[in-house]
Amino acid sequence: MDRTAPGKNFLIIAGTLYIIFAVFNISWSMIGFATADYWNEVMLMANMSWRTYYIITPLYSLYTLFMGIAAVKYCNVPEKVGFLLSLLIAGFVIFVAYMILIGFAAYSGLGMFWMLPIEFVVPVLYLIGVLKNRAVRDLY
């Protein structure tokens, strides 16, 4: 059966953004991990060392990379809507835990407040795509 899922474009956009930001964050974290001792001397974080931060950030980014790849891979498969929705819910829980763990102090110290809207817009696009595909799945 040849069909195009209505949420396909939303999932492709959200998945691509997740992939781009995850690759950026993982690369940035590798560079940061190598220079963590320098950052500990120059700019202290209130609740953890920079080395710990640069270990936790790629773990979160690997999950978002997985979410992005799954979104792009299953963007036109309404049968996988439950899987994508569970990834999104788990991703939200992991994001909240990540923000509590690293604290907003790391975001402000790095001047990363510009990333916070992205962290909320991309999941909304993902959710819209999933819900549109869910409506189609329920028809079949």
N, CA, C and O atoms as CSV, one atom per row, in Angstrom:
chain,resi,resn,atom,element,x,y,z
A,1,MET,N,N,0.847,-1.164,0.000
A,1,MET,CA,C,0.000,0.000,0.000
A,1,MET,C,C,0.903,1.242,0.000
A,1,MET,O,O,1.766,1.406,0.863
A,2,ASP,N,N,0.681,2.091,-0.975
A,2,ASP,CA,C,1.482,3.305,-1.084
A,2,ASP,C,C,0.715,4.464,-0.451
A,2,ASP,O,O,-0.379,4.824,-0.886
A,3,ARG,N,N,1.309,5.024,0.568
A,3,ARG,CA,C,0.661,6.153,1.240
A,3,ARG,C,C,1.743,7.066,1.801
A,3,ARG,O,O,2.879,6.654,2.035
A,4,THR,N,N,1.357,8.296,2.003
A,4,THR,CA,C,2.253,9.258,2.616
A,4,THR,C,C,1.622,9.691,3.931
A,4,THR,O,O,0.494,10.181,3.963
A,5,ALA,N,N,2.357,9.506,4.999
A,5,ALA,CA,C,1.850,9.883,6.321
A,5,ALA,C,C,1.824,11.412,6.435
A,5,ALA,O,O,2.769,12.080,6.017
A,6,PRO,N,N,0.752,11.960,6.995
A,6,PRO,CA,C,0.648,13.423,7.079
A,6,PRO,C,C,1.668,14.054,8.021
A,6,PRO,O,O,1.962,15.242,7.884
A,7,GLY,N,N,2.208,13.311,8.957
A,7,GLY,CA,C,3.192,13.859,9.883
A,7,GLY,C,C,4.621,13.692,9.415
A,7,GLY,O,O,5.564,13.996,10.145
A,8,LYS,N,N,4.778,13.203,8.187
A,8,LYS,CA,C,6.112,12.901,7.665
A,8,LYS,C,C,7.039,14.121,7.690
A,8,LYS,O,O,8.169,14.028,8.169
A,9,ASN,N,N,6.573,15.250,7.182
A,9,ASN,CA,C,7.433,16.441,7.114
A,9,ASN,C,C,7.830,16.943,8.499
A,9,ASN,O,O,8.971,17.354,8.709
A,10,PHE,N,N,6.894,16.911,9.441
A,10,PHE,CA,C,7.210,17.345,10.804
A,10,PHE,C,C,8.283,16.445,11.418
A,10,PHE,O,O,9.213,16.922,12.068
A,11,LEU,N,N,8.139,15.132,11.201
A,11,LEU,CA,C,9.109,14.199,11.773
A,11,LEU,C,C,10.472,14.319,11.092
A,11,LEU,O,O,11.502,14.177,11.751
A,12,ILE,N,N,10.490,14.574,9.805
A,12,ILE,CA,C,11.774,14.750,9.111
A,12,ILE,C,C,12.482,16.001,9.625
A,12,ILE,O,O,13.685,15.975,9.885
A,13,ILE,N,N,11.737,17.095,9.770
A,13,ILE,CA,C,12.341,18.336,10.260
A,13,ILE,C,C,12.845,18.153,11.695
A,13,ILE,O,O,13.985,18.498,12.005
A,14,ALA,N,N,11.992,17.610,12.563
A,14,ALA,CA,C,12.391,17.418,13.967
A,14,ALA,C,C,13.558,16.439,14.065
A,14,ALA,O,O,14.509,16.680,14.808
A,15,GLY,N,N,13.491,15.343,13.324
A,15,GLY,CA,C,14.564,14.353,13.364
A,15,GLY,C,C,15.880,14.913,12.862
A,15,GLY,O,O,16.933,14.644,13.442
A,16,THR,N,N,15.831,15.685,11.794
A,16,THR,CA,C,17.047,16.297,11.255
A,16,THR,C,C,17.649,17.293,12.243
A,16,THR,O,O,18.865,17.330,12.432
A,17,LEU,N,N,16.796,18.097,12.869
A,17,LEU,CA,C,17.296,19.036,13.874
A,17,LEU,C,C,17.897,18.302,15.070
A,17,LEU,O,O,18.938,18.705,15.589
A,18,TYR,N,N,17.243,17.226,15.506
A,18,TYR,CA,C,17.808,16.429,16.594
A,18,TYR,C,C,19.177,15.875,16.210
A,18,TYR,O,O,20.106,15.903,17.017
A,19,ILE,N,N,19.308,15.379,15.000
A,19,ILE,CA,C,20.586,14.816,14.549
A,19,ILE,C,C,21.664,15.892,14.498
A,19,ILE,O,O,22.779,15.680,14.975
A,20,ILE,N,N,21.338,17.038,13.924
A,20,ILE,CA,C,22.321,18.131,13.805
A,20,ILE,C,C,22.790,18.591,15.186
A,20,ILE,O,O,23.990,18.715,15.428
A,21,PHE,N,N,21.838,18.843,16.093
A,21,PHE,CA,C,22.219,19.336,17.406
A,21,PHE,C,C,22.941,18.269,18.220
A,21,PHE,O,O,23.835,18.591,19.003
A,22,ALA,N,N,22.570,17.014,18.049
A,22,ALA,CA,C,23.255,15.944,18.780
A,22,ALA,C,C,24.696,15.810,18.318
A,22,ALA,O,O,25.601,15.685,19.143
A,23,VAL,N,N,24.921,15.833,17.017
A,23,VAL,CA,C,26.290,15.739,16.498
A,23,VAL,C,C,27.105,16.948,16.959
A,23,VAL,O,O,28.265,16.803,17.345
A,24,PHE,N,N,26.507,18.129,16.919
A,24,PHE,CA,C,27.187,19.332,17.395
A,24,PHE,C,C,27.557,19.202,18.873
A,24,PHE,O,O,28.692,19.477,19.260
A,25,ASN,N,N,26.590,18.781,19.698
A,25,ASN,CA,C,26.837,18.669,21.140
A,25,ASN,C,C,27.864,17.592,21.472
A,25,ASN,O,O,28.679,17.776,22.376
A,26,ILE,N,N,27.835,16.484,20.762
A,26,ILE,CA,C,28.808,15.424,21.009
A,26,ILE,C,C,30.203,15.902,20.630
A,26,ILE,O,O,31.158,15.679,21.375
A,27,SER,N,N,30.330,16.553,19.487
A,27,SER,CA,C,31.633,17.076,19.060
A,27,SER,C,C,32.135,18.138,20.026
A,27,SER,O,O,33.303,18.133,20.416
A,28,TRP,N,N,31.258,19.037,20.402
A,28,TRP,CA,C,31.608,20.106,21.330
A,28,TRP,C,C,32.021,19.530,22.684
A,28,TRP,O,O,32.945,20.036,23.321
A,29,SER,N,N,31.342,18.478,23.120
A,29,SER,CA,C,31.660,17.859,24.405
A,29,SER,C,C,33.019,17.164,24.382
A,29,SER,O,O,33.729,17.160,25.387
A,30,MET,N,N,33.381,16.584,23.255
A,30,MET,CA,C,34.703,15.959,23.165
A,30,MET,C,C,35.809,17.003,23.288
A,30,MET,O,O,36.817,16.780,23.958
A,31,ILE,N,N,35.610,18.135,22.637
A,31,ILE,CA,C,36.593,19.224,22.755
A,31,ILE,C,C,36.595,19.758,24.188
A,31,ILE,O,O,37.656,20.011,24.759
A,32,GLY,N,N,35.421,19.926,24.756
A,32,GLY,CA,C,35.317,20.418,26.121
A,32,GLY,C,C,35.925,19.465,27.137
A,32,GLY,O,O,36.543,19.901,28.109
A,33,PHE,N,N,35.753,18.170,26.919
A,33,PHE,CA,C,36.320,17.191,27.842
A,33,PHE,C,C,37.840,17.285,27.852
A,33,PHE,O,O,38.477,17.138,28.895
A,34,ALA,N,N,38.408,17.529,26.685
A,34,ALA,CA,C,39.869,17.643,26.597
A,34,ALA,C,C,40.380,18.886,27.321
A,34,ALA,O,O,41.517,18.905,27.792
A,35,THR,N,N,39.555,19.917,27.412
A,35,THR,CA,C,39.980,21.168,28.056
A,35,THR,C,C,39.286,21.402,29.392
A,35,THR,O,O,39.291,22.526,29.896
A,36,ALA,N,N,38.694,20.373,29.971
A,36,ALA,CA,C,37.899,20.526,31.190
A,36,ALA,C,C,38.716,21.048,32.364
A,36,ALA,O,O,38.218,21.846,33.158
A,37,ASP,N,N,39.956,20.608,32.482
A,37,ASP,CA,C,40.776,21.081,33.603
A,37,ASP,C,C,41.011,22.585,33.513
A,37,ASP,O,O,41.021,23.279,34.530
A,38,TYR,N,N,41.195,23.078,32.310
A,38,TYR,CA,C,41.358,24.521,32.118
A,38,TYR,C,C,40.092,25.254,32.554
A,38,TYR,O,O,40.170,26.258,33.262
A,39,TRP,N,N,38.929,24.757,32.136
A,39,TRP,CA,C,37.672,25.425,32.470
A,39,TRP,C,C,37.395,25.380,33.964
A,39,TRP,O,O,36.790,26.305,34.506
A,40,ASN,N,N,37.829,24.315,34.644
A,40,ASN,CA,C,37.657,24.258,36.097
A,40,ASN,C,C,38.425,25.366,36.795
A,40,ASN,O,O,37.990,25.861,37.835
A,41,GLU,N,N,39.554,25.758,36.242
A,41,GLU,CA,C,40.345,26.833,36.844
A,41,GLU,C,C,39.796,28.208,36.486
A,41,GLU,O,O,39.813,29.117,37.316
A,42,VAL,N,N,39.311,28.367,35.264
A,42,VAL,CA,C,38.873,29.672,34.776
A,42,VAL,C,C,37.462,30.022,35.238
A,42,VAL,O,O,37.218,31.139,35.694
A,43,MET,N,N,36.543,29.085,35.126
A,43,MET,CA,C,35.136,29.374,35.384
A,43,MET,C,C,34.509,28.179,36.102
A,43,MET,O,O,34.187,27.174,35.468
A,44,LEU,N,N,34.338,28.282,37.389
A,44,LEU,CA,C,33.769,27.192,38.169
A,44,LEU,C,C,32.257,27.133,37.995
A,44,LEU,O,O,31.580,28.157,37.902
A,45,MET,N,N,31.749,25.905,37.955
A,45,MET,CA,C,30.312,25.704,37.992
A,45,MET,C,C,29.926,25.426,39.431
A,45,MET,O,O,30.707,24.864,40.199
A,46,ALA,N,N,28.735,25.817,39.785
A,46,ALA,CA,C,28.317,25.717,41.183
A,46,ALA,C,C,28.143,24.278,41.653
A,46,ALA,O,O,28.491,23.955,42.788
A,47,ASN,N,N,27.614,23.415,40.804
A,47,ASN,CA,C,27.211,22.109,41.292
A,47,ASN,C,C,28.018,20.915,40.769
A,47,ASN,O,O,27.761,19.790,41.196
A,48,MET,N,N,28.972,21.113,39.873
A,48,MET,CA,C,29.750,19.986,39.357
A,48,MET,C,C,30.997,20.495,38.646
A,48,MET,O,O,31.150,21.690,38.396
A,49,SER,N,N,31.873,19.565,38.332
A,49,SER,CA,C,33.067,19.937,37.580
A,49,SER,C,C,32.748,19.928,36.093
A,49,SER,O,O,31.751,19.345,35.665
A,50,TRP,N,N,33.581,20.564,35.326
A,50,TRP,CA,C,33.393,20.596,33.876
A,50,TRP,C,C,33.573,19.208,33.280
A,50,TRP,O,O,32.896,18.860,32.312
A,51,ARG,N,N,34.469,18.415,33.838
A,51,ARG,CA,C,34.676,17.060,33.331
A,51,ARG,C,C,33.388,16.241,33.451
A,51,ARG,O,O,33.024,15.516,32.525
A,52,THR,N,N,32.710,16.356,34.575
A,52,THR,CA,C,31.437,15.655,34.767
A,52,THR,C,C,30.397,16.160,33.769
A,52,THR,O,O,29.654,15.372,33.185
A,53,TYR,N,N,30.350,17.452,33.580
A,53,TYR,CA,C,29.407,18.035,32.618
A,53,TYR,C,C,29.658,17.485,31.216
A,53,TYR,O,O,28.717,17.150,30.496
A,54,TYR,N,N,30.930,17.395,30.834
A,54,TYR,CA,C,31.266,16.919,29.495
A,54,TYR,C,C,31.162,15.405,29.358
A,54,TYR,O,O,31.341,14.875,28.262
A,55,ILE,N,N,30.877,14.709,30.440
A,55,ILE,CA,C,30.547,13.285,30.364
A,55,ILE,C,C,29.034,13.115,30.235
A,55,ILE,O,O,28.567,12.257,29.486
A,56,ILE,N,N,28.273,13.925,30.959
A,56,ILE,CA,C,26.812,13.803,30.971
A,56,ILE,C,C,26.190,14.313,29.668
A,56,ILE,O,O,25.247,13.707,29.158
A,57,THR,N,N,26.694,15.395,29.138
A,57,THR,CA,C,26.110,15.998,27.935
A,57,THR,C,C,26.098,15.057,26.726
A,57,THR,O,O,25.068,14.969,26.058
A,58,PRO,N,N,27.199,14.345,26.408
A,58,PRO,CA,C,27.110,13.436,25.264
A,58,PRO,C,C,26.143,12.275,25.475
A,58,PRO,O,O,25.588,11.756,24.507
A,59,LEU,N,N,25.933,11.861,26.714
A,59,LEU,CA,C,24.967,10.793,26.965
A,59,LEU,C,C,23.558,11.254,26.590
A,59,LEU,O,O,22.805,10.526,25.943
A,60,TYR,N,N,23.218,12.469,27.003
A,60,TYR,CA,C,21.922,13.037,26.619
A,60,TYR,C,C,21.853,13.213,25.099
A,60,TYR,O,O,20.826,12.932,24.481
A,61,SER,N,N,22.942,13.674,24.508
A,61,SER,CA,C,22.965,13.916,23.067
A,61,SER,C,C,22.879,12.617,22.266
A,61,SER,O,O,22.303,12.604,21.178
A,62,LEU,N,N,23.436,11.541,22.780
A,62,LEU,CA,C,23.310,10.250,22.098
A,62,LEU,C,C,21.851,9.808,22.042
A,62,LEU,O,O,21.402,9.245,21.043
A,63,TYR,N,N,21.122,10.064,23.114
A,63,TYR,CA,C,19.697,9.717,23.101
A,63,TYR,C,C,18.942,10.562,22.078
A,63,TYR,O,O,18.107,10.041,21.339
A,64,THR,N,N,19.229,11.859,22.031
A,64,THR,CA,C,18.541,12.700,21.049
A,64,THR,C,C,18.953,12.324,19.627
A,64,THR,O,O,18.153,12.452,18.700
A,65,LEU,N,N,20.183,11.866,19.446
A,65,LEU,CA,C,20.614,11.376,18.133
A,65,LEU,C,C,19.780,10.154,17.743
A,65,LEU,O,O,19.330,10.043,16.603
A,66,PHE,N,N,19.579,9.248,18.683
A,66,PHE,CA,C,18.742,8.073,18.442
A,66,PHE,C,C,17.311,8.476,18.109
A,66,PHE,O,O,16.700,7.909,17.203
A,67,MET,N,N,16.769,9.464,18.844
A,67,MET,CA,C,15.420,9.954,18.555
A,67,MET,C,C,15.336,10.519,17.142
A,67,MET,O,O,14.370,10.265,16.423
A,68,GLY,N,N,16.352,11.286,16.744
A,68,GLY,CA,C,16.357,11.880,15.414
A,68,GLY,C,C,16.429,10.843,14.317
A,68,GLY,O,O,15.715,10.935,13.318
A,69,ILE,N,N,17.286,9.858,14.498
A,69,ILE,CA,C,17.407,8.797,13.489
A,69,ILE,C,C,16.104,8.015,13.383
A,69,ILE,O,O,15.662,7.694,12.280
A,70,ALA,N,N,15.489,7.708,14.516
A,70,ALA,CA,C,14.214,6.985,14.506
A,70,ALA,C,C,13.124,7.811,13.830
A,70,ALA,O,O,12.308,7.266,13.086
A,71,ALA,N,N,13.102,9.115,14.079
A,71,ALA,CA,C,12.083,9.978,13.467
A,71,ALA,C,C,12.227,10.007,11.956
A,71,ALA,O,O,11.234,9.932,11.232
A,72,VAL,N,N,13.463,10.115,11.476
A,72,VAL,CA,C,13.672,10.153,10.026
A,72,VAL,C,C,13.382,8.783,9.409
A,72,VAL,O,O,12.802,8.695,8.327
A,73,LYS,N,N,13.782,7.732,10.092
A,73,LYS,CA,C,13.590,6.384,9.554
A,73,LYS,C,C,12.113,5.998,9.490
A,73,LYS,O,O,11.664,5.405,8.509
A,74,TYR,N,N,11.354,6.339,10.546
A,74,TYR,CA,C,9.957,5.916,10.631
A,74,TYR,C,C,8.965,7.040,10.360
A,74,TYR,O,O,7.808,6.953,10.772
A,75,CYS,N,N,9.401,8.094,9.674
A,75,CYS,CA,C,8.515,9.235,9.436
A,75,CYS,C,C,7.301,8.882,8.587
A,75,CYS,O,O,6.261,9.531,8.702
A,76,ASN,N,N,7.414,7.880,7.750
A,76,ASN,CA,C,6.321,7.509,6.849
A,76,ASN,C,C,5.710,6.165,7.234
A,76,ASN,O,O,5.076,5.516,6.402
A,77,VAL,N,N,5.890,5.742,8.479
A,77,VAL,CA,C,5.376,4.451,8.937
A,77,VAL,C,C,4.433,4.693,10.120
A,77,VAL,O,O,4.877,4.725,11.268
A,78,PRO,N,N,3.137,4.863,9.847
A,78,PRO,CA,C,2.199,5.139,10.939
A,78,PRO,C,C,2.147,4.025,11.997
A,78,PRO,O,O,1.746,4.281,13.132
A,79,GLU,N,N,2.543,2.807,11.644
A,79,GLU,CA,C,2.519,1.713,12.603
A,79,GLU,C,C,3.542,1.908,13.725
A,79,GLU,O,O,3.408,1.303,14.788
A,80,LYS,N,N,4.546,2.731,13.506
A,80,LYS,CA,C,5.596,2.963,14.504
A,80,LYS,C,C,5.312,4.178,15.386
A,80,LYS,O,O,6.198,4.647,16.100
A,81,VAL,N,N,4.102,4.678,15.340
A,81,VAL,CA,C,3.774,5.893,16.092
A,81,VAL,C,C,3.899,5.675,17.605
A,81,VAL,O,O,4.299,6.590,18.324
A,82,GLY,N,N,3.568,4.495,18.087
A,82,GLY,CA,C,3.696,4.205,19.513
A,82,GLY,C,C,5.154,4.223,19.955
A,82,GLY,O,O,5.484,4.725,21.030
A,83,PHE,N,N,6.018,3.672,19.115
A,83,PHE,CA,C,7.450,3.673,19.401
A,83,PHE,C,C,7.995,5.097,19.437
A,83,PHE,O,O,8.744,5.456,20.345
A,84,LEU,N,N,7.619,5.908,18.449
A,84,LEU,CA,C,8.097,7.292,18.402
A,84,LEU,C,C,7.550,8.111,19.566
A,84,LEU,O,O,8.257,8.952,20.120
A,85,LEU,N,N,6.305,7.871,19.936
A,85,LEU,CA,C,5.724,8.592,21.068
A,85,LEU,C,C,6.422,8.209,22.378
A,85,LEU,O,O,6.667,9.062,23.231
A,86,SER,N,N,6.737,6.919,22.527
A,86,SER,CA,C,7.444,6.506,23.744
A,86,SER,C,C,8.855,7.100,23.783
A,86,SER,O,O,9.344,7.446,24.858
A,87,LEU,N,N,9.517,7.223,22.624
A,87,LEU,CA,C,10.821,7.883,22.577
A,87,LEU,C,C,10.702,9.339,22.997
A,87,LEU,O,O,11.556,9.846,23.725
A,88,LEU,N,N,9.659,10.010,22.549
A,88,LEU,CA,C,9.458,11.413,22.891
A,88,LEU,C,C,9.195,11.595,24.382
A,88,LEU,O,O,9.754,12.498,25.004
A,89,ILE,N,N,8.363,10.757,24.950
A,89,ILE,CA,C,8.066,10.863,26.384
A,89,ILE,C,C,9.327,10.580,27.200
A,89,ILE,O,O,9.630,11.307,28.146
A,90,ALA,N,N,10.056,9.534,26.840
A,90,ALA,CA,C,11.312,9.231,27.538
A,90,ALA,C,C,12.312,10.366,27.344
A,90,ALA,O,O,13.054,10.708,28.265
A,91,GLY,N,N,12.332,10.947,26.153
A,91,GLY,CA,C,13.221,12.069,25.887
A,91,GLY,C,C,12.908,13.268,26.752
A,91,GLY,O,O,13.817,13.963,27.206
A,92,PHE,N,N,11.628,13.518,26.986
A,92,PHE,CA,C,11.240,14.624,27.861
A,92,PHE,C,C,11.698,14.363,29.293
A,92,PHE,O,O,12.226,15.259,29.951
A,93,VAL,N,N,11.496,13.138,29.774
A,93,VAL,CA,C,11.925,12.781,31.132
A,93,VAL,C,C,13.442,12.898,31.250
A,93,VAL,O,O,13.947,13.410,32.249
A,94,ILE,N,N,14.167,12.431,30.246
A,94,ILE,CA,C,15.629,12.511,30.265
A,94,ILE,C,C,16.078,13.970,30.211
A,94,ILE,O,O,17.041,14.340,30.884
A,95,PHE,N,N,15.395,14.805,29.421
A,95,PHE,CA,C,15.748,16.227,29.353
A,95,PHE,C,C,15.560,16.907,30.701
A,95,PHE,O,O,16.422,17.676,31.128
A,96,VAL,N,N,14.458,16.638,31.373
A,96,VAL,CA,C,14.211,17.236,32.686
A,96,VAL,C,C,15.273,16.763,33.677
A,96,VAL,O,O,15.804,17.567,34.443
A,97,ALA,N,N,15.587,15.467,33.669
A,97,ALA,CA,C,16.626,14.944,34.560
A,97,ALA,C,C,17.978,15.569,34.235
A,97,ALA,O,O,18.749,15.897,35.137
A,98,TYR,N,N,18.262,15.731,32.950
A,98,TYR,CA,C,19.517,16.348,32.510
A,98,TYR,C,C,19.613,17.784,33.014
A,98,TYR,O,O,20.658,18.195,33.518
A,99,MET,N,N,18.544,18.540,32.884
A,99,MET,CA,C,18.565,19.936,33.332
A,99,MET,C,C,18.687,20.023,34.851
A,99,MET,O,O,19.366,20.913,35.363
A,100,ILE,N,N,18.049,19.124,35.566
A,100,ILE,CA,C,18.178,19.123,37.022
A,100,ILE,C,C,19.601,18.731,37.411
A,100,ILE,O,O,20.186,19.310,38.327
A,101,LEU,N,N,20.145,17.749,36.712
A,101,LEU,CA,C,21.481,17.258,37.047
A,101,LEU,C,C,22.563,18.296,36.773
A,101,LEU,O,O,23.404,18.562,37.632
A,102,ILE,N,N,22.542,18.883,35.578
A,102,ILE,CA,C,23.589,19.867,35.273
A,102,ILE,C,C,23.236,21.237,35.809
A,102,ILE,O,O,24.107,22.087,35.989
A,103,GLY,N,N,21.963,21.448,36.061
A,103,GLY,CA,C,21.532,22.752,36.555
A,103,GLY,C,C,21.529,23.774,35.435
A,103,GLY,O,O,22.306,23.674,34.485
A,104,PHE,N,N,20.676,24.729,35.550
A,104,PHE,CA,C,20.623,25.782,34.546
A,104,PHE,C,C,21.865,26.657,34.607
A,104,PHE,O,O,22.108,27.461,33.707
A,105,ALA,N,N,22.655,26.501,35.671
A,105,ALA,CA,C,23.882,27.290,35.811
A,105,ALA,C,C,24.847,26.990,34.671
A,105,ALA,O,O,25.546,27.889,34.202
A,106,ALA,N,N,24.896,25.748,34.224
A,106,ALA,CA,C,25.798,25.407,33.125
A,106,ALA,C,C,25.340,26.088,31.836
A,106,ALA,O,O,26.166,26.574,31.063
A,107,TYR,N,N,24.026,26.125,31.602
A,107,TYR,CA,C,23.531,26.792,30.404
A,107,TYR,C,C,23.849,28.277,30.445
A,107,TYR,O,O,24.289,28.853,29.449
A,108,SER,N,N,23.624,28.899,31.604
A,108,SER,CA,C,23.882,30.334,31.677
A,108,SER,C,C,25.372,30.631,31.627
A,108,SER,O,O,25.785,31.631,31.039
A,109,GLY,N,N,26.181,29.779,32.235
A,109,GLY,CA,C,27.631,29.976,32.215
A,109,GLY,C,C,28.214,29.842,30.832
A,109,GLY,O,O,29.225,30.467,30.514
A,110,LEU,N,N,27.587,29.036,30.015
A,110,LEU,CA,C,28.071,28.840,28.654
A,110,LEU,C,C,27.399,29.775,27.663
A,110,LEU,O,O,27.719,29.755,26.474
A,111,GLY,N,N,26.468,30.592,28.141
A,111,GLY,CA,C,25.735,31.465,27.229
A,111,GLY,C,C,24.826,30.669,26.315
A,111,GLY,O,O,24.600,31.060,25.170
A,112,MET,N,N,24.302,29.558,26.806
A,112,MET,CA,C,23.535,28.638,25.982
A,112,MET,C,C,22.025,28.832,26.104
A,112,MET,O,O,21.266,27.940,25.726
A,113,PHE,N,N,21.575,29.967,26.620
A,113,PHE,CA,C,20.139,30.173,26.736
A,113,PHE,C,C,19.461,30.177,25.369
A,113,PHE,O,O,18.254,29.950,25.285
A,114,TRP,N,N,20.201,30.428,24.312
A,114,TRP,CA,C,19.622,30.372,22.977
A,114,TRP,C,C,19.210,28.950,22.623
A,114,TRP,O,O,18.381,28.754,21.734
A,115,MET,N,N,19.777,27.950,23.305
A,115,MET,CA,C,19.430,26.553,23.035
A,115,MET,C,C,18.106,26.149,23.682
A,115,MET,O,O,17.445,25.229,23.201
A,116,LEU,N,N,17.708,26.820,24.763
A,116,LEU,CA,C,16.491,26.412,25.452
A,116,LEU,C,C,15.246,26.461,24.567
A,116,LEU,O,O,14.464,25.512,24.610
A,117,PRO,N,N,15.011,27.511,23.763
A,117,PRO,CA,C,13.840,27.459,22.879
A,117,PRO,C,C,13.908,26.296,21.893
A,117,PRO,O,O,12.886,25.694,21.563
A,118,ILE,N,N,15.104,25.987,21.429
A,118,ILE,CA,C,15.257,24.862,20.510
A,118,ILE,C,C,14.890,23.561,21.213
A,118,ILE,O,O,14.285,22.674,20.612
A,119,GLU,N,N,15.254,23.450,22.477
A,119,GLU,CA,C,14.951,22.244,23.244
A,119,GLU,C,C,13.451,22.069,23.461
A,119,GLU,O,O,13.000,20.976,23.802
A,120,PHE,N,N,12.677,23.131,23.267
A,120,PHE,CA,C,11.234,23.029,23.421
A,120,PHE,C,C,10.503,23.022,22.083
A,120,PHE,O,O,9.424,22.437,21.988
A,121,VAL,N,N,11.047,23.646,21.057
A,121,VAL,CA,C,10.389,23.708,19.752
A,121,VAL,C,C,10.494,22.376,19.014
A,121,VAL,O,O,9.511,21.900,18.447
A,122,VAL,N,N,11.670,21.781,19.020
A,122,VAL,CA,C,11.878,20.528,18.281
A,122,VAL,C,C,10.973,19.409,18.812
A,122,VAL,O,O,10.379,18.697,18.001
A,123,PRO,N,N,10.837,19.217,20.130
A,123,PRO,CA,C,9.901,18.191,20.585
A,123,PRO,C,C,8.451,18.462,20.199
A,123,PRO,O,O,7.681,17.525,19.989
A,124,VAL,N,N,8.073,19.732,20.104
A,124,VAL,CA,C,6.705,20.050,19.685
A,124,VAL,C,C,6.496,19.641,18.227
A,124,VAL,O,O,5.454,19.080,17.888
A,125,LEU,N,N,7.474,19.915,17.364
A,125,LEU,CA,C,7.390,19.466,15.972
A,125,LEU,C,C,7.301,17.946,15.895
A,125,LEU,O,O,6.523,17.395,15.117
A,126,TYR,N,N,8.103,17.284,16.707
A,126,TYR,CA,C,8.111,15.820,16.779
A,126,TYR,C,C,6.728,15.319,17.196
A,126,TYR,O,O,6.189,14.387,16.599
A,127,LEU,N,N,6.161,15.948,18.230
A,127,LEU,CA,C,4.849,15.543,18.729
A,127,LEU,C,C,3.763,15.769,17.684
A,127,LEU,O,O,2.882,14.925,17.520
A,128,ILE,N,N,3.811,16.890,16.977
A,128,ILE,CA,C,2.815,17.151,15.923
A,128,ILE,C,C,2.893,16.066,14.853
A,128,ILE,O,O,1.865,15.548,14.416
A,129,GLY,N,N,4.101,15.725,14.432
A,129,GLY,CA,C,4.270,14.668,13.436
A,129,GLY,C,C,3.746,13.333,13.918
A,129,GLY,O,O,3.090,12.614,13.165
A,130,VAL,N,N,4.027,12.996,15.158
A,130,VAL,CA,C,3.557,11.728,15.728
A,130,VAL,C,C,2.032,11.707,15.800
A,130,VAL,O,O,1.407,10.706,15.450
A,131,LEU,N,N,1.436,12.802,16.251
A,131,LEU,CA,C,-0.026,12.845,16.383
A,131,LEU,C,C,-0.712,12.788,15.019
A,131,LEU,O,O,-1.761,12.158,14.882
A,132,LYS,N,N,-0.135,13.435,14.018
A,132,LYS,CA,C,-0.719,13.362,12.668
A,132,LYS,C,C,-0.634,11.938,12.127
A,132,LYS,O,O,-1.577,11.452,11.503
A,133,ASN,N,N,0.486,11.274,12.364
A,133,ASN,CA,C,0.620,9.891,11.913
A,133,ASN,C,C,-0.291,8.967,12.702
A,133,ASN,O,O,-0.779,7.970,12.171
A,134,ARG,N,N,-0.522,9.294,13.967
A,134,ARG,CA,C,-1.404,8.482,14.792
A,134,ARG,C,C,-2.829,8.528,14.259
A,134,ARG,O,O,-3.529,7.515,14.265
A,135,ALA,N,N,-3.262,9.699,13.798
A,135,ALA,CA,C,-4.610,9.828,13.242
A,135,ALA,C,C,-4.772,8.939,12.006
A,135,ALA,O,O,-5.830,8.344,11.801
A,136,VAL,N,N,-3.723,8.851,11.185
A,136,VAL,CA,C,-3.773,8.000,9.997
A,136,VAL,C,C,-3.748,6.537,10.395
A,136,VAL,O,O,-4.476,5.724,9.826
A,137,ARG,N,N,-2.906,6.192,11.378
A,137,ARG,CA,C,-2.820,4.811,11.822
A,137,ARG,C,C,-4.154,4.324,12.329
A,137,ARG,O,O,-4.520,3.172,12.096
A,138,ASP,N,N,-4.893,5.181,13.022
A,138,ASP,CA,C,-6.181,4.785,13.568
A,138,ASP,C,C,-7.213,4.533,12.482
A,138,ASP,O,O,-8.205,3.845,12.725
A,139,LEU,N,N,-6.998,5.080,11.280
A,139,LEU,CA,C,-7.937,4.852,10.179
A,139,LEU,C,C,-7.760,3.472,9.558
A,139,LEU,O,O,-8.694,2.943,8.957
A,140,TYR,N,N,-6.581,2.887,9.693
A,140,TYR,CA,C,-6.309,1.605,9.035
A,140,TYR,C,C,-6.516,0.441,9.962
A,140,TYR,O,O,-6.329,-0.708,9.562
